[in-house]
Amino acid sequence: MAKLQKSIDKRNALIKATIELVNNNGFHATPMSKIAKMANVSPATIYLYFENKQDLVNKTYIEVKERYTRFAFATYTEDMNVEKGFEVIWKRIAEFKLNECEDAMFLAQCDNTPVIDEESRQEGIKHLQPLLDLWARGKKEGLIKPISDYILYAYAINPLSFLMIVQKRGSFQLDQTHIEEAYQSAWSSIKVCH
């Protein structure tokens, strides 16, 4: 059992090192040797867990995406009305992005680079299914604009990444009023105006 835990710890250390190094240096300036050194394992150890750098980055992406979506949907239930459901999910996403900065920054990097392979990207999208289902219901009920989910995501969710970055830089400190204003802006951008 101790051996299994040691193995899990090593893998987790590699994931953590990957996130930190990619956030600080970008994908291309993050060699396997640096990841191994930061994780305190030999470079050969990486290959016990991952086929290559691409596999390591893809698996890290999927793992972080799972943490993100598990948190985002933890308090959401499908019986909520569309507006309430969106508010619950959006505010959980905001909380994650502002409090789990390292993970959120890594996902933002992944979303803006061709480094993640298409299979991993599709797997990542699957984790967002409750939000996509909510939007589909909202479109069907005439509450959410009948436009592409990518556009909905770009207007309603992506601005949180910008706010996270300016807060991390120290340019702007978000308080509850700002969060509420940002949520209202997000909802206004996707709801059908009656």
Sequence and secondary structure as in RCSB ss.txt:
>XXXX:A:sequence
MAKLQKSIDKRNALIKATIELVNNNGFHATPMSKIAKMANVSPATIYLYFENKQDLVNKTYIEVKERYTRFAFAT
YTEDMNVEKGFEVIWKRIAEFKLNECEDAMFLAQCDNTPVIDEESRQEGIKHLQPLLDLWARGKKEGLIKPISDY
ILYAYAINPLSFLMIVQKRGSFQLDQTHIEEAYQSAWSSIKVCH
>XXXX:A:secstr
 HHHHHHHHHHHHHHHHHHHHHHHH STT  HHHHHHHHTS HHHHHHH SSHHHHHHHHHHHHHHHHHHHHTTT
  TTS HHHHHHHHHHHHHHHHHHSHHHHHHHHHHHTSTTS HHHHHHHHHTTHHHHHHHHHHHHTT B SS HH
HHHHHHTTHHHHHHHHHHHTS    HHHHHHHHHHHHHHHB   
